[in-house]
Amino acid sequence: MIRFFTIFGCVVAVSALALARADDITSTRTWTNCQGGAGIWSDLRLSSCTEIVKSGNATGADLAKVYYYRGNTHLMQRDYRKAVDDYTRSIELAKGDASALHERCWARAVLNVELEDALSDCNESLRIKPNDGETLGGRGYLYLKLGFNRTAILDYDAALSAKPNTAEYLFGRATAKLKAGDADGSAADFAAARSADPKIDAVFARYDEVSGGKGFWGAVAGYWSAVMKWMY
């Protein structure tokens, strides 16, 4: 939004954000766009958050929120590396933010980098906000990446207790069970995951692609596709 002022007979245009030093930055339209929500597309959200960062009008906890919102937008756009960077800035500015810690844990897990640091993030997030289903599900996925399949199953069990019938948790637990040698339990979870979200295989295939395309998720999907064709 542009506001107009007359100075010595001249009309001067000033952006609403430039006036935010005198006003509350959180009351601006730019802030609302950065937060996101219905009808606000991701590119607008990203540019709005970046505008606030560059303006210097947000500091402290407010700036931490801006980096968190922009990190979430990077996740939406599958730019996990930039998401990690923004969550790191958010955590530096507002230590003890369980949500930012969880999201950085998740982004690192998908990237398949800094996995020990990712585990520390998830553990700290759960210390601050115990039994959070989303964080437990994220840590379950991380344990899969680390090769701790039975521990992953325990986290997915807890995540599903908090958020029943979540396709990602069912698919992740199915994968952990398959790797742990529980073929029957794995098949049941895969079926439940696909019933909850018929596109869940593609979701995990994209995660695989982001982490370097090592092929595990795609191989799992291909294996069960072949099994289903053989059975039916």
N, C-alpha and C positions, 0 to 999 in steps of 0.2 A: 504494500500500500504506500502511495506517495502523498505527502502532505506539502502544501504550498504556502510560502510566507512572502510577505512584501518587505524588502529592505531597501531604504532610500529609493523607493519607486520601482525597484526591480523585483520580479517574481523569482523566488528561489525554491527549487524542488528538493525536498529532503526525504529520504526513505524512512519508513516507520522504524526500521531496525536501528538506524542511526540515532534516533531519539530515545532508544531504550535505556541509555544511561540515566536519563531523567525519569523514565518510567520503569516499571517492573518488566524485565525481559520476558518473564513467563506469561505475560498478558498479551504478547504480540502474536500476530497471525503466523509469523515465521516460526515461533516456538510451537504453535499448534501443529503446523505442517511437519516439523521435525519429530514431534511425538508420534505422528501417524494416526491411522484410524480409518474408518469407512470413508471411501471416496478420495483418499489421499494416496496417489500412486507412489511407488518407491523412489523414482527419480526425483520427484518434487521433495519428498522427505529427505533424501540424501543431500540435495542442494541446499535445503533450508538449514539442516544441521551444520553443514560446512560453512554457510554464511554466518551463522552465529559464532562458530569457532573463530573464524577470521576477523569478525568484528571486534572481538575482545570485550564484548559487553556481558558475557557470562563468566562467572568465576566460582570457585569452590564447588559446593554441592550442585549448583545449577549446571556448571560446566561438566561435571561428572555425568549428570543425566544426559546432556547433549551427546557426549561420547558414547554412552550406553545406547541411546536411541539410534545413533548412526551405526554402531556395531550391529544392532538388530537389523537395520536396513541392509547392511552388507551381507548378513546371513540370508535374508530374503533373496538377495541377488546372487547368492552362492559364491561370494567373494570372501572365503573363510580367512584368508591371511589378513586382509584389511580389518575383518571383524575382530581377530585376535588383537591387533594393534590398538583398536579403539577401546576394547574392553580393558586392555592393560592401562591405558590412560585413565579410564573411568575408575579403575580400582586404585590407582595411585592417588587420585583426587578424593576418593570416598572409600576408605578402607572398610572392610566388613560388609560390603554389598553382596549378599548371597546370590542375587540374580546375575550380576556381572561375573562373579566367580563361576557359577554354573555354566553360563553361556560361553565363557572362554574355555572351560573344560571341554565342552561339546565341540566347539570349533577346532580345537587342537586334536581331538579324537578323530574327527572327520578327515582332517588334513594328514593324520597319522604322523604327527610331529610332537616333540616335547611331551611324550606321553606320561613320564613321571611327574612333570610339572602339572599336566592336566589332572592327574590323580590327586595331587595336592589341592588343586582348585576345587574339585568335586568334594573332597573330604572336608575342606574348610567351609564350603557352602552348606554341607549337611550339618556341620557343627553349629553354624549360625541358625539354620532352618532345618531342624531334624525331620526325617521321614517325608521329605518333599518328593512326590512321585516323579516329577520331571527330572530332578537331579539324580534320583536313583536309577531311572531309565538311562540317562546319559552316562552314568558311571558303569552301568551294565554293559553298554556299548564299548566303553573304554576298556573294561576288563576283557572283552572279546579281542580287542586289538592287542592287548598285552598277552593273550593266550591263557588267561585264567578263566577257563570256561565254567567250572562249577561255581566259582565266585560270581561270575556274570549271571548265572541262573538265579542265585540267591537275590541279587539286586533286582533282576527282572521280576521275580516273584513279589518282592516288596513293592515295586513300581506298579505292578498290576493290581495289587491289593488297594493301592491308593487311587489308581486310574484304570478300572477294569476295562477289558476288551479294547485296549489301545493297540492298534495294528503294529506300530513300530516296536513296541515292547514284546508282543507275541512273536514277531518275526525274528527279533534279536534273540529271544529265549529259544526259539526253534533252532536257530543257527548254533547257539551254545550247546544245546542238547545233542545236535547232530555231531558236533566235534567231540562231545564227551561220550559218545557211543550209545545214546538213547534214541534209537531210530524211531520207535513208536511214539514216544513223547514229542519228538521233533516233528513228525508228520502231522500230529494232531494240532500242534501250535502253528505250523505253516498253514494248515487248512483254516484255522480260526483267524489268522492274520489276513489271509486273502479274502475271507468272508467279510471282515471288518473294513478292508480297503483293497479292492481288486487291483490297484496300481502299486501295491506295496513293494513288489519285486523291483519295479523301475526306480522307486525311491532309494533302495539300498544299492542298486546298480550305479546310481548317480554318486552316492557316497564313495563307492569304489573308484569311480572315475576321478573324483576330486583328490583322493589319496594316492593317485598314481596308477590306477587301473591294474592293481595286482591280480585281479580276476576272481577273488574268492566269492564275492557276492554273486557275480555273474555265473560262476560255476555252480553255486548252490541253486540258483534259479533254473539253470539249464538242466541240472540233475533232476530236480523235482518235476520239471516240465516233461522230461523223458519218462519218469516214473508214472505220471498221470496218464500219458499216452499209452504206456504199456498196460496199465490197470484197466483203462476204459476204452 
